[in-house]
């Protein structure tokens, strides 16, 4: 039923989906006190409280654009995206050291992997949804072109390591809360957030450059602008210092279009089995990339 609904909605033009999404965002905001509180608290903590109204609309657009991104013909999806700074990616591809793409929850993060995978093979870390009904949509919508999914477990990490050793590209969501043993506590907009360490480990293991990317949503459903930004942080320190550098880079990227960040995401949750940050946190990672 859900797959059929998404396929039906995928026929609608993107401007209409985004208009409906803006309305949906306000409906959800008014109907859910927990959602409303988290979104406002996260926005204010980051210093972007003035963007509240726009952020509410953008959150709704993020939902209703998914049928288009996942189910519309690929050529129609790609036609909605304009790419900037591809020369940064091409230079990294030419160097043949692989690439680690980091894509935070900014703008239409679902379209970035699809676009890259039309130009080069890409393996992305993937955590299956908790609701089984969503699996056909997510997996079917994401495996297009040269896009490969790697499960968020030891097998998936080994797949990513092998891809990098073959000078291919991999992609991660660096602001996704990892499971126990897969991260460390590091500040994110001034509050400790459990942060994955995998991207820094992959970089250290293979020497692959890290490139940040995001797809900014254009007004009135005119599509997206996808941009690439070099990572300029220092990853030579401890796991905690590396995570802090990654988070600092994410903060700068989010500041480019703050209203389009996924502020309702529970970024500061404590995974089961992980000590709270004031108790010393968890400095290890169980995902040893020994491929």
Buried (B, 14 or more C-beta within 10 A) or exposed (E): EEBEEBBEBBEBEBEEBBBBBBBBBBEBBEEEEEBBEBBBBBBBBBEBEEBBEBBBBBBBBBBBBBBBBBBBEEEEBBEBBBBEBBEBBEEBBEEEBBBBBBBBBBBBBBBBBBBBBBBBBBBBBBBEEEEEEEEEBBBEBBBBBBBBBBEBBBEBBBBBBBBBBEBBBBBBBBBBBBBBBBBBBBBBBEEBBBBBBBBBBBBEBBEBBBBBBBBBBBEEBEBBBBBBBEBEBEBEEEBBBBBBBBBBBBBEBBEBBBBBBBBBBEBBEBBEEBEEBEEEBBBBBBBEBEB
